Every structure is written in C-alpha cells, then in structure tokens.
Amino acid sequence: ILHDIHSAAFVLCLDDISPDVSAKPSKGPNGNGTSGSTASGSDPVSFSRYLWHGGLAGKTNQLGNRWMDKPVQFILAPNGEMGIVGEHSVMDGTPTTRMCDEVLDAVYSPSFDHGPSGANSPINPIPLEFDTNKELLSRIEQAKKRSDELVASQTLTYHLTDYGKKDIKTYGIGPDGWTQMIIQLAYDRWCINHGKPSGSREMGGTYEAATTRRFQKGRTEAIRVVSNEVREWLAAMRDRNSSAEEQKRLLVAATKKHIKDAQDAGAAMGIDRHLLGLRMLVQDGDGDKALELFNDPLFQRSKKWVLSTSAIFSKHFHVYGWGEVVPDGFGVAYMTGYDDRLQFTITSRSEMDNTGFIQEIATAAEDMRKLFVNPTSSTPISRL
C-alpha cells in the first residue's frame, strides 16, 4: 500500500466537509484581516486553513484525509472548491504554480475533453485497505491528538488592499519592492508597539525566495531584504521631523537596493546556498575551527528568518501561503499581480499578535501610498 501511494504522481483528497462560507464581500480591505471571499464564496481564512492543515479540529478538520509526505495533493471539497498542498522539499512555488495554471487553463477550456461520465468510466478504483490492530489504532488516536494541538497553536489572517500594481507602477516603484517595504514598515511598527527594546526588530532576518531555475538543477536563493537602505528609510518613517519628500527619497533608494539584491540572488550571486554548501562539507571531527563561522552569533542571528516571505501569482489562486519558520516569526505570503489589490496571508503561532501585524500591514500600505498620492485625490503627485 505504501509503495502504491508513494509511487503515485499525486494524491486526490475527496473531502466530506467544505470550508466555512464567507459573509464578507468578494473583494476589499477589512481591518480584522478577514476580507473578501473565494470564487465559490468560502471564507478565505477558513479555506486557507482547510488547505493548510485540513481545517480546525472539531469543525472542518480533514487532516485525516491527507497524506502530508506527498509532494502534490489535490483537494476537492463538496462545494466544488479545490486547492493544492505541496510538500516543499521537492516542490518549489514557481513550477507548482505553473503546473496548476496549465491544468486549470486546460480544464476551463470549452474544448477540454472531460472523458466519459462516471457510470461509463473504464477506470475502476481499487480500495487500499490498511490492516490495523489495537496498538496501531491507539497510536493513530495519539497522533490525532498531537496534530489537533499543533493546528490549534497556529493562527492565520488575510488582507486585501484597495490598490494594486497599476497604481504602484505610477509611483516609479516595482510592485515586489513596494510590497516588501510594506512588510518591513509593518513589522518595525509591530515591534515598537509590542514594547520591543531598541534594535530588537533586527534580531533576525527577512527571507524572500528568488528562483535560480535558469541553472541546471537550480531551485532557489535567498533575497536578504533588510539592508542599510531599508534601515535608513524606516528610521525616517519613525522620525516625526522627517519630511514626506525625504521619506519618499529613502523609500525609492531602499526599493532600488532590493531590486539589485533580487537580481543578484536570481543570478546565483547570493550567499545563503553557498554558505549551506560549505556547512555541509564540515565533517564530524573537523574541530571547532571548521565551525567557527557557523557558530558565530552574527551568523546565527542572520539565518533566523523572523519574516519568511515570498510571492507567486496565479489568477486561479484566491488564497495561498505557508507556516512561519521560527516560533517567534511570521509567514508572509503575498501577491502583487492584480491591478486593483495586493493580497497578504499571514501565519504565526497563536501567542504572536497576528491580528496586530495584519493591521500594521494595512496601515503601512496606506501610509506609503500617501507619500505619493494627494490625500484628497487619487492623482499621483511628483515622482522622483
């Protein structure tokens, strides 16, 4: 049975329960971080958690109908809502999105051949029956309890801005760099509002994925978002005596630095994969000298990703995301491909003030726009 499952190209999960229906409009920002609904009317937070870990324990929980080691799981709910769960060790975001777009574009085409109806299908599914005993069933119950506790320890919020890449481009800034600065400004303010001591917001890094698929067997490299230019801009945004023009100038400088760093990472000129390779070359018995760099406090701090961020785009994806990678951090999935909105999904452990962070995201997005747009008009003011 395990061979049949692991050798399959993918798993299709036919669920018994659908995500919660949304009472929100299909689009638009909402301060509590649960704005909008999916195409089928599901609440985006409920649908996100439904895909991420099968929903909430005791409510829409379908985690028992998943095979989480599988690189690709297609999930179908009774209401027709469908999604995918990818296992990241062998699946990266860009090719996974490409695969989904190819499949969905084909299925949506009027010329697509759906084959014979179920009654006339030549395929006869064969049940895979597991042999169980009392001990195995007890372990399954223990695993279910632990997984329910893990699910309950996580939280997720969702936000849509009321402007997107169309407006951002008129400001002379790329949508990805703009959105990364929203995240940086929001996190800086979140740290301050939570009484973090001076400098604590820098006790960790921001990871953004860059694809290196132009190279043979290339996968990803890390874009290290936090730079001196970003720090200078954030300092200006905190300074009540800083003018809007100065804040704009420093914002543009920070986004230009981000573009350069992103280009370097995509050209395999980043540092993280190189350092990982060096670390893997260290053998047991090589001594402390070989580990000196990797044990250095600055190095340790630099690879603590308190903000794990990335962006993909598909017109088919109303929600997407992943979990945080450190206990005191956030997972920040975003989309910049829509003309009329930016999309954010924020994940964290429940002890983190996730709602406060998504509210800071919303505020930062508006405050940055005000630097370029007259508050009484939707017309952009002078570009640098």
FITOR-142799 format. One record per residue (C-alpha): residue number from 0; x, y, z. Coordinates in Angstrom, 2 decimals. Layout:
<rs>
{num = NUM; x = X; y = Y; z = Z} $
...
</rs>
This chain:
<rs>
{num = 0; x = 0.00; y = 0.00; z = 0.00} $
{num = 1; x = 2.76; y = 2.45; z = 0.92} $
{num = 2; x = 4.52; y = 1.73; z = -2.38} $
{num = 3; x = 1.32; y = 2.44; z = -4.31} $
{num = 4; x = 0.84; y = 5.76; z = -2.51} $
{num = 5; x = 4.45; y = 6.92; z = -2.76} $
{num = 6; x = 4.83; y = 5.91; z = -6.40} $
{num = 7; x = 1.70; y = 7.80; z = -7.48} $
{num = 8; x = 2.15; y = 11.12; z = -9.30} $
{num = 9; x = -0.20; y = 12.82; z = -6.86} $
{num = 10; x = -2.93; y = 12.22; z = -4.29} $
{num = 11; x = -6.54; y = 13.34; z = -4.79} $
{num = 12; x = -8.29; y = 14.11; z = -1.50} $
{num = 13; x = -12.09; y = 13.92; z = -1.77} $
{num = 14; x = -13.26; y = 15.61; z = 1.42} $
{num = 15; x = -16.55; y = 15.23; z = 3.30} $
{num = 16; x = -16.74; y = 18.80; z = 4.66} $
{num = 17; x = -16.46; y = 22.18; z = 2.91} $
{num = 18; x = -14.74; y = 25.34; z = 4.21} $
{num = 19; x = -16.89; y = 27.91; z = 6.02} $
{num = 20; x = -18.95; y = 30.24; z = 3.85} $
{num = 21; x = -17.90; y = 33.89; z = 3.93} $
{num = 22; x = -20.25; y = 36.67; z = 4.97} $
{num = 23; x = -17.78; y = 39.21; z = 3.55} $
{num = 24; x = -17.85; y = 40.83; z = 0.10} $
{num = 25; x = -15.78; y = 39.17; z = -2.60} $
{num = 26; x = -13.13; y = 41.91; z = -2.55} $
{num = 27; x = -11.96; y = 44.78; z = -0.41} $
{num = 28; x = -9.93; y = 45.56; z = 2.70} $
{num = 29; x = -11.21; y = 44.89; z = 6.17} $
{num = 30; x = -9.40; y = 45.84; z = 9.34} $
{num = 31; x = -9.80; y = 42.44; z = 11.02} $
{num = 32; x = -7.78; y = 40.72; z = 8.35} $
{num = 33; x = -10.55; y = 38.50; z = 7.01} $
{num = 34; x = -11.59; y = 40.49; z = 3.96} $
{num = 35; x = -13.15; y = 39.04; z = 0.87} $
{num = 36; x = -14.24; y = 35.58; z = -0.18} $
{num = 37; x = -13.12; y = 32.99; z = -2.68} $
{num = 38; x = -14.78; y = 32.42; z = -6.05} $
{num = 39; x = -17.11; y = 29.83; z = -4.53} $
{num = 40; x = -17.96; y = 32.03; z = -1.56} $
{num = 41; x = -15.74; y = 30.40; z = 1.05} $
{num = 42; x = -14.20; y = 32.48; z = 3.80} $
{num = 43; x = -10.53; y = 32.96; z = 2.79} $
{num = 44; x = -9.21; y = 32.25; z = 6.29} $
{num = 45; x = -11.31; y = 29.11; z = 6.64} $
{num = 46; x = -10.34; y = 27.97; z = 3.13} $
{num = 47; x = -6.65; y = 28.68; z = 3.79} $
{num = 48; x = -6.65; y = 26.63; z = 6.96} $
{num = 49; x = -8.69; y = 23.93; z = 5.23} $
{num = 50; x = -5.92; y = 23.53; z = 2.66} $
{num = 51; x = -3.00; y = 24.11; z = 5.06} $
{num = 52; x = -3.88; y = 21.51; z = 7.68} $
{num = 53; x = -7.37; y = 20.23; z = 6.97} $
{num = 54; x = -9.23; y = 22.94; z = 8.88} $
{num = 55; x = -9.82; y = 23.38; z = 12.60} $
{num = 56; x = -10.11; y = 20.44; z = 14.97} $
{num = 57; x = -13.74; y = 19.63; z = 15.74} $
{num = 58; x = -15.03; y = 21.84; z = 12.91} $
{num = 59; x = -13.85; y = 21.36; z = 9.33} $
{num = 60; x = -10.94; y = 19.09; z = 10.22} $
{num = 61; x = -9.99; y = 16.87; z = 7.31} $
{num = 62; x = -6.33; y = 16.26; z = 8.18} $
{num = 63; x = -7.03; y = 12.54; z = 8.33} $
{num = 64; x = -7.85; y = 12.71; z = 4.61} $
{num = 65; x = -4.36; y = 13.95; z = 3.67} $
{num = 66; x = -1.03; y = 12.28; z = 3.00} $
{num = 67; x = 1.32; y = 15.07; z = 4.04} $
{num = 68; x = 4.53; y = 13.41; z = 2.79} $
{num = 69; x = 3.19; y = 13.59; z = -0.76} $
{num = 70; x = 4.68; y = 16.37; z = -2.92} $
{num = 71; x = 1.32; y = 17.09; z = -4.59} $
{num = 72; x = -2.14; y = 16.71; z = -3.06} $
{num = 73; x = -5.16; y = 17.99; z = -4.94} $
{num = 74; x = -8.04; y = 18.65; z = -2.54} $
{num = 75; x = -11.70; y = 18.75; z = -3.57} $
{num = 76; x = -14.46; y = 19.94; z = -1.22} $
{num = 77; x = -18.16; y = 19.05; z = -1.56} $
{num = 78; x = -18.99; y = 22.66; z = -2.55} $
{num = 79; x = -16.68; y = 22.39; z = -5.57} $
{num = 80; x = -13.84; y = 24.38; z = -4.01} $
{num = 81; x = -10.47; y = 22.92; z = -4.90} $
{num = 82; x = -6.87; y = 23.51; z = -3.86} $
{num = 83; x = -3.42; y = 22.03; z = -3.65} $
{num = 84; x = -0.96; y = 21.23; z = -0.87} $
{num = 85; x = 2.68; y = 20.97; z = -1.89} $
{num = 86; x = 5.47; y = 19.39; z = 0.17} $
{num = 87; x = 8.31; y = 21.88; z = -0.18} $
{num = 88; x = 11.36; y = 19.60; z = -0.01} $
{num = 89; x = 10.82; y = 18.65; z = -3.66} $
{num = 90; x = 8.30; y = 21.28; z = -4.81} $
{num = 91; x = 9.06; y = 24.99; z = -5.29} $
{num = 92; x = 6.44; y = 27.69; z = -5.75} $
{num = 93; x = 7.18; y = 28.68; z = -9.34} $
{num = 94; x = 6.91; y = 25.24; z = -11.02} $
{num = 95; x = 3.98; y = 24.30; z = -8.78} $
{num = 96; x = 2.11; y = 27.42; z = -9.86} $
{num = 97; x = 2.96; y = 26.72; z = -13.50} $
{num = 98; x = 1.63; y = 23.18; z = -13.15} $
{num = 99; x = -1.64; y = 24.41; z = -11.58} $
{num = 100; x = -2.11; y = 27.09; z = -14.24} $
{num = 101; x = -1.57; y = 24.58; z = -17.04} $
{num = 102; x = -4.08; y = 22.14; z = -15.52} $
{num = 103; x = -6.74; y = 24.75; z = -14.70} $
{num = 104; x = -6.43; y = 26.61; z = -18.01} $
{num = 105; x = -6.94; y = 23.29; z = -19.82} $
{num = 106; x = -9.91; y = 22.24; z = -17.67} $
{num = 107; x = -11.59; y = 25.64; z = -18.06} $
{num = 108; x = -11.26; y = 25.49; z = -21.86} $
{num = 109; x = -14.58; y = 24.74; z = -23.66} $
{num = 110; x = -12.71; y = 22.28; z = -25.87} $
{num = 111; x = -11.39; y = 20.20; z = -22.97} $
{num = 112; x = -12.36; y = 16.52; z = -23.16} $
{num = 113; x = -13.60; y = 15.50; z = -19.71} $
{num = 114; x = -13.97; y = 11.89; z = -20.78} $
{num = 115; x = -16.96; y = 9.62; z = -20.23} $
{num = 116; x = -19.35; y = 10.05; z = -17.33} $
{num = 117; x = -18.69; y = 8.24; z = -14.07} $
{num = 118; x = -21.09; y = 5.46; z = -14.89} $
{num = 119; x = -19.28; y = 4.69; z = -18.13} $
{num = 120; x = -15.73; y = 5.24; z = -16.93} $
{num = 121; x = -13.27; y = 2.47; z = -17.84} $
{num = 122; x = -11.38; y = 3.17; z = -14.59} $
{num = 123; x = -12.32; y = 1.03; z = -11.60} $
{num = 124; x = -10.80; y = 2.41; z = -8.39} $
{num = 125; x = -9.27; y = -0.23; z = -6.12} $
{num = 126; x = -9.58; y = 0.36; z = -2.36} $
{num = 127; x = -6.32; y = 0.22; z = -0.40} $
{num = 128; x = -7.28; y = -1.39; z = 2.89} $
{num = 129; x = -4.87; y = -0.98; z = 5.80} $
{num = 130; x = -4.56; y = -3.84; z = 8.28} $
{num = 131; x = -4.94; y = -2.36; z = 11.76} $
{num = 132; x = -4.78; y = -3.64; z = 15.29} $
{num = 133; x = -5.41; y = -2.26; z = 18.75} $
{num = 134; x = -1.90; y = -0.84; z = 19.16} $
{num = 135; x = -1.96; y = 0.87; z = 15.75} $
{num = 136; x = -5.38; y = 2.40; z = 16.38} $
{num = 137; x = -4.13; y = 3.71; z = 19.73} $
{num = 138; x = -1.16; y = 5.34; z = 18.04} $
{num = 139; x = -3.44; y = 6.89; z = 15.44} $
{num = 140; x = -5.52; y = 8.45; z = 18.21} $
{num = 141; x = -2.36; y = 9.78; z = 19.89} $
{num = 142; x = -1.18; y = 11.25; z = 16.59} $
{num = 143; x = -4.58; y = 12.85; z = 16.03} $
{num = 144; x = -4.45; y = 14.47; z = 19.46} $
{num = 145; x = -0.97; y = 15.85; z = 18.83} $
{num = 146; x = -1.92; y = 17.13; z = 15.39} $
{num = 147; x = -5.06; y = 18.80; z = 16.76} $
{num = 148; x = -2.93; y = 20.56; z = 19.38} $
{num = 149; x = -0.47; y = 21.69; z = 16.68} $
{num = 150; x = -3.27; y = 23.01; z = 14.48} $
{num = 151; x = -4.81; y = 24.87; z = 17.42} $
{num = 152; x = -1.45; y = 26.51; z = 18.15} $
{num = 153; x = -1.44; y = 28.24; z = 14.76} $
{num = 154; x = -3.26; y = 31.35; z = 13.57} $
{num = 155; x = -3.80; y = 32.89; z = 10.15} $
{num = 156; x = -5.10; y = 36.23; z = 8.85} $
{num = 157; x = -5.77; y = 37.61; z = 5.38} $
{num = 158; x = -5.88; y = 41.09; z = 3.89} $
{num = 159; x = -6.53; y = 42.77; z = 0.56} $
{num = 160; x = -5.52; y = 46.37; z = -0.08} $
{num = 161; x = -7.72; y = 48.59; z = -2.22} $
{num = 162; x = -4.94; y = 49.34; z = -4.73} $
{num = 163; x = -2.56; y = 47.15; z = -6.68} $
{num = 164; x = 0.26; y = 47.07; z = -9.20} $
{num = 165; x = -1.44; y = 49.51; z = -11.59} $
{num = 166; x = -1.18; y = 52.38; z = -9.09} $
{num = 167; x = 2.18; y = 51.29; z = -7.69} $
{num = 168; x = 3.84; y = 51.44; z = -11.10} $
{num = 169; x = 2.76; y = 55.06; z = -11.48} $
{num = 170; x = 4.90; y = 55.85; z = -8.42} $
{num = 171; x = 8.00; y = 54.64; z = -10.26} $
{num = 172; x = 8.49; y = 51.63; z = -7.96} $
{num = 173; x = 8.18; y = 47.93; z = -8.74} $
{num = 174; x = 5.29; y = 46.10; z = -7.03} $
{num = 175; x = 7.52; y = 43.49; z = -5.33} $
{num = 176; x = 9.89; y = 46.04; z = -3.80} $
{num = 177; x = 6.92; y = 48.17; z = -2.72} $
{num = 178; x = 5.23; y = 45.22; z = -1.03} $
{num = 179; x = 8.41; y = 44.16; z = 0.74} $
{num = 180; x = 8.69; y = 47.69; z = 2.16} $
{num = 181; x = 5.08; y = 47.45; z = 3.39} $
{num = 182; x = 6.10; y = 44.30; z = 5.27} $
{num = 183; x = 9.24; y = 45.93; z = 6.69} $
{num = 184; x = 7.37; y = 49.05; z = 7.86} $
{num = 185; x = 4.57; y = 46.96; z = 9.36} $
{num = 186; x = 6.99; y = 44.72; z = 11.26} $
{num = 187; x = 9.02; y = 47.69; z = 12.52} $
{num = 188; x = 5.85; y = 49.28; z = 13.93} $
{num = 189; x = 4.62; y = 45.95; z = 15.29} $
{num = 190; x = 7.87; y = 45.54; z = 17.26} $
{num = 191; x = 7.65; y = 49.07; z = 18.63} $
{num = 192; x = 4.00; y = 48.67; z = 19.63} $
{num = 193; x = 4.84; y = 45.45; z = 21.46} $
{num = 194; x = 7.47; y = 47.09; z = 23.62} $
{num = 195; x = 10.45; y = 45.51; z = 21.93} $
{num = 196; x = 13.74; y = 47.11; z = 23.03} $
{num = 197; x = 15.63; y = 49.28; z = 20.57} $
{num = 198; x = 17.19; y = 47.20; z = 17.81} $
{num = 199; x = 15.26; y = 44.02; z = 18.58} $
{num = 200; x = 13.47; y = 44.12; z = 15.23} $
{num = 201; x = 16.87; y = 43.38; z = 13.72} $
{num = 202; x = 17.41; y = 40.26; z = 15.82} $
{num = 203; x = 16.58; y = 38.17; z = 12.78} $
{num = 204; x = 16.33; y = 38.36; z = 9.01} $
{num = 205; x = 13.74; y = 38.61; z = 6.28} $
{num = 206; x = 13.79; y = 35.83; z = 3.71} $
{num = 207; x = 12.38; y = 36.28; z = 0.23} $
{num = 208; x = 12.73; y = 33.45; z = -2.26} $
{num = 209; x = 14.42; y = 34.03; z = -5.62} $
{num = 210; x = 14.28; y = 31.37; z = -8.32} $
{num = 211; x = 17.52; y = 30.07; z = -9.80} $
{num = 212; x = 15.87; y = 27.71; z = -12.27} $
{num = 213; x = 17.85; y = 29.21; z = -15.16} $
{num = 214; x = 20.69; y = 26.98; z = -13.92} $
{num = 215; x = 20.85; y = 23.20; z = -14.17} $
{num = 216; x = 19.21; y = 21.78; z = -11.05} $
{num = 217; x = 18.75; y = 25.32; z = -9.77} $
{num = 218; x = 15.97; y = 25.88; z = -7.28} $
{num = 219; x = 16.09; y = 28.95; z = -5.05} $
{num = 220; x = 18.34; y = 31.51; z = -3.40} $
{num = 221; x = 17.55; y = 33.85; z = -0.52} $
{num = 222; x = 16.99; y = 37.55; z = -1.06} $
{num = 223; x = 18.04; y = 39.22; z = 2.20} $
{num = 224; x = 15.56; y = 42.07; z = 2.28} $
{num = 225; x = 16.88; y = 44.04; z = 5.26} $
{num = 226; x = 19.62; y = 46.43; z = 4.09} $
{num = 227; x = 21.20; y = 49.67; z = 5.30} $
{num = 228; x = 18.91; y = 51.48; z = 2.85} $
{num = 229; x = 15.85; y = 49.85; z = 4.41} $
{num = 230; x = 17.06; y = 50.76; z = 7.91} $
{num = 231; x = 17.54; y = 54.41; z = 6.90} $
{num = 232; x = 14.06; y = 54.58; z = 5.41} $
{num = 233; x = 12.45; y = 53.00; z = 8.49} $
{num = 234; x = 14.30; y = 55.48; z = 10.72} $
{num = 235; x = 12.88; y = 58.33; z = 8.64} $
{num = 236; x = 9.37; y = 56.89; z = 8.90} $
{num = 237; x = 9.75; y = 56.89; z = 12.71} $
{num = 238; x = 11.09; y = 60.46; z = 12.77} $
{num = 239; x = 8.28; y = 62.97; z = 13.19} $
{num = 240; x = 10.58; y = 65.69; z = 11.85} $
{num = 241; x = 11.29; y = 63.82; z = 8.61} $
{num = 242; x = 9.55; y = 65.32; z = 5.59} $
{num = 243; x = 7.41; y = 63.35; z = 3.14} $
{num = 244; x = 9.91; y = 64.12; z = 0.38} $
{num = 245; x = 12.76; y = 62.70; z = 2.45} $
{num = 246; x = 10.73; y = 59.60; z = 3.26} $
{num = 247; x = 9.93; y = 59.16; z = -0.44} $
{num = 248; x = 13.58; y = 59.56; z = -1.43} $
{num = 249; x = 14.72; y = 56.95; z = 1.06} $
{num = 250; x = 11.89; y = 54.59; z = 0.09} $
{num = 251; x = 12.94; y = 54.75; z = -3.56} $
{num = 252; x = 16.56; y = 54.10; z = -2.56} $
{num = 253; x = 15.52; y = 51.10; z = -0.46} $
{num = 254; x = 13.49; y = 49.58; z = -3.31} $
{num = 255; x = 16.34; y = 50.11; z = -5.78} $
{num = 256; x = 18.66; y = 48.25; z = -3.42} $
{num = 257; x = 16.07; y = 45.49; z = -3.14} $
{num = 258; x = 15.86; y = 45.16; z = -6.93} $
{num = 259; x = 19.65; y = 44.81; z = -7.17} $
{num = 260; x = 19.74; y = 42.20; z = -4.40} $
{num = 261; x = 16.89; y = 40.26; z = -6.04} $
{num = 262; x = 18.69; y = 40.29; z = -9.40} $
{num = 263; x = 21.91; y = 39.08; z = -7.79} $
{num = 264; x = 20.11; y = 36.26; z = -5.96} $
{num = 265; x = 18.37; y = 35.13; z = -9.16} $
{num = 266; x = 21.77; y = 35.09; z = -10.89} $
{num = 267; x = 23.09; y = 32.73; z = -8.17} $
{num = 268; x = 25.12; y = 35.57; z = -6.65} $
{num = 269; x = 23.52; y = 35.29; z = -3.22} $
{num = 270; x = 25.29; y = 33.92; z = -0.15} $
{num = 271; x = 22.93; y = 31.51; z = 1.57} $
{num = 272; x = 23.17; y = 28.49; z = -0.72} $
{num = 273; x = 26.96; y = 28.93; z = -0.85} $
{num = 274; x = 27.16; y = 29.00; z = 2.96} $
{num = 275; x = 24.87; y = 25.99; z = 3.20} $
{num = 276; x = 27.18; y = 24.08; z = 0.88} $
{num = 277; x = 30.18; y = 24.98; z = 2.99} $
{num = 278; x = 28.38; y = 23.92; z = 6.17} $
{num = 279; x = 27.52; y = 20.55; z = 4.65} $
{num = 280; x = 31.20; y = 19.97; z = 3.84} $
{num = 281; x = 32.11; y = 20.11; z = 7.52} $
{num = 282; x = 32.66; y = 16.57; z = 8.78} $
{num = 283; x = 32.40; y = 15.16; z = 12.30} $
{num = 284; x = 35.79; y = 15.52; z = 13.92} $
{num = 285; x = 36.87; y = 18.56; z = 11.91} $
{num = 286; x = 37.06; y = 20.53; z = 15.14} $
{num = 287; x = 35.78; y = 23.87; z = 16.39} $
{num = 288; x = 37.85; y = 25.83; z = 13.88} $
{num = 289; x = 35.82; y = 24.43; z = 10.99} $
{num = 290; x = 32.61; y = 25.53; z = 12.72} $
{num = 291; x = 33.84; y = 28.96; z = 13.81} $
{num = 292; x = 31.89; y = 30.86; z = 11.16} $
{num = 293; x = 28.71; y = 28.84; z = 11.60} $
{num = 294; x = 28.71; y = 29.20; z = 15.39} $
{num = 295; x = 29.31; y = 32.94; z = 15.27} $
{num = 296; x = 26.41; y = 34.84; z = 16.95} $
{num = 297; x = 26.07; y = 37.20; z = 13.97} $
{num = 298; x = 25.78; y = 34.27; z = 11.58} $
{num = 299; x = 23.25; y = 32.58; z = 13.84} $
{num = 300; x = 21.21; y = 35.78; z = 14.04} $
{num = 301; x = 21.36; y = 36.32; z = 10.29} $
{num = 302; x = 19.76; y = 32.99; z = 9.47} $
{num = 303; x = 16.89; y = 33.33; z = 11.88} $
{num = 304; x = 14.09; y = 34.18; z = 9.47} $
{num = 305; x = 11.58; y = 36.07; z = 11.62} $
{num = 306; x = 9.82; y = 37.04; z = 8.39} $
{num = 307; x = 9.55; y = 34.24; z = 5.84} $
{num = 308; x = 8.20; y = 35.94; z = 2.72} $
{num = 309; x = 7.63; y = 35.13; z = -0.91} $
{num = 310; x = 5.37; y = 35.99; z = -3.82} $
{num = 311; x = 3.87; y = 33.97; z = -6.62} $
{num = 312; x = 0.98; y = 34.87; z = -8.86} $
{num = 313; x = -1.84; y = 32.92; z = -10.43} $
{num = 314; x = -5.23; y = 34.21; z = -11.44} $
{num = 315; x = -6.57; y = 30.92; z = -10.10} $
{num = 316; x = -5.20; y = 31.33; z = -6.55} $
{num = 317; x = -7.50; y = 33.31; z = -4.27} $
{num = 318; x = -5.52; y = 32.14; z = -1.26} $
{num = 319; x = -2.11; y = 30.62; z = -0.68} $
{num = 320; x = 0.60; y = 30.53; z = 1.96} $
{num = 321; x = 2.72; y = 28.53; z = 4.40} $
{num = 322; x = 3.58; y = 28.45; z = 8.08} $
{num = 323; x = 6.14; y = 30.52; z = 9.97} $
{num = 324; x = 9.66; y = 29.05; z = 10.10} $
{num = 325; x = 10.63; y = 30.18; z = 13.63} $
{num = 326; x = 8.35; y = 30.19; z = 16.72} $
{num = 327; x = 8.53; y = 33.98; z = 17.17} $
{num = 328; x = 8.16; y = 34.83; z = 13.49} $
{num = 329; x = 5.57; y = 35.22; z = 10.74} $
{num = 330; x = 4.95; y = 33.53; z = 7.41} $
{num = 331; x = 4.10; y = 36.27; z = 4.89} $
{num = 332; x = 2.67; y = 35.15; z = 1.55} $
{num = 333; x = 1.70; y = 37.93; z = -0.83} $
{num = 334; x = 0.57; y = 38.55; z = -4.40} $
{num = 335; x = 1.36; y = 41.63; z = -6.46} $
{num = 336; x = -0.05; y = 40.54; z = -9.82} $
{num = 337; x = -3.51; y = 42.12; z = -9.54} $
{num = 338; x = -4.07; y = 45.61; z = -10.93} $
{num = 339; x = -6.50; y = 46.57; z = -8.17} $
{num = 340; x = -5.22; y = 44.91; z = -4.98} $
{num = 341; x = -2.33; y = 43.41; z = -3.08} $
{num = 342; x = -3.03; y = 40.16; z = -1.26} $
{num = 343; x = -1.48; y = 39.10; z = 2.07} $
{num = 344; x = -1.77; y = 35.88; z = 4.06} $
{num = 345; x = -0.03; y = 35.98; z = 7.46} $
{num = 346; x = 0.62; y = 32.88; z = 9.57} $
{num = 347; x = 2.14; y = 32.52; z = 13.03} $
{num = 348; x = 1.87; y = 30.71; z = 16.32} $
{num = 349; x = -1.13; y = 31.76; z = 18.35} $
{num = 350; x = 0.96; y = 33.51; z = 21.01} $
{num = 351; x = 2.12; y = 36.02; z = 18.39} $
{num = 352; x = -0.18; y = 39.02; z = 17.81} $
{num = 353; x = -1.05; y = 38.05; z = 14.26} $
{num = 354; x = -4.10; y = 40.32; z = 14.09} $
{num = 355; x = -1.99; y = 43.26; z = 15.20} $
{num = 356; x = 0.56; y = 42.53; z = 12.49} $
{num = 357; x = -2.01; y = 42.31; z = 9.69} $
{num = 358; x = -3.47; y = 45.61; z = 10.88} $
{num = 359; x = 0.01; y = 47.12; z = 10.67} $
{num = 360; x = 0.24; y = 45.74; z = 7.11} $
{num = 361; x = -2.98; y = 47.56; z = 6.21} $
{num = 362; x = -1.83; y = 50.81; z = 7.82} $
{num = 363; x = 1.64; y = 50.67; z = 6.26} $
{num = 364; x = 0.14; y = 50.12; z = 2.81} $
{num = 365; x = -1.96; y = 53.26; z = 3.17} $
{num = 366; x = 0.80; y = 55.38; z = 4.72} $
{num = 367; x = 3.18; y = 54.55; z = 1.88} $
{num = 368; x = 0.58; y = 55.42; z = -0.73} $
{num = 369; x = 0.02; y = 58.80; z = 0.95} $
{num = 370; x = 3.65; y = 59.65; z = 0.23} $
{num = 371; x = 2.84; y = 59.59; z = -3.47} $
{num = 372; x = -0.85; y = 60.47; z = -3.65} $
{num = 373; x = -2.58; y = 63.65; z = -2.55} $
{num = 374; x = -4.90; y = 62.56; z = 0.29} $
{num = 375; x = -7.81; y = 64.40; z = -1.34} $
{num = 376; x = -7.20; y = 62.98; z = -4.81} $
{num = 377; x = -6.33; y = 59.69; z = -6.47} $
{num = 378; x = -3.86; y = 61.51; z = -8.75} $
{num = 379; x = -0.20; y = 60.69; z = -8.08} $
{num = 380; x = 1.95; y = 63.64; z = -7.08} $
{num = 381; x = 5.52; y = 64.30; z = -8.20} $
{num = 382; x = 7.61; y = 61.21; z = -8.95} $
{num = 383; x = 11.29; y = 61.09; z = -8.10} $
</rs>
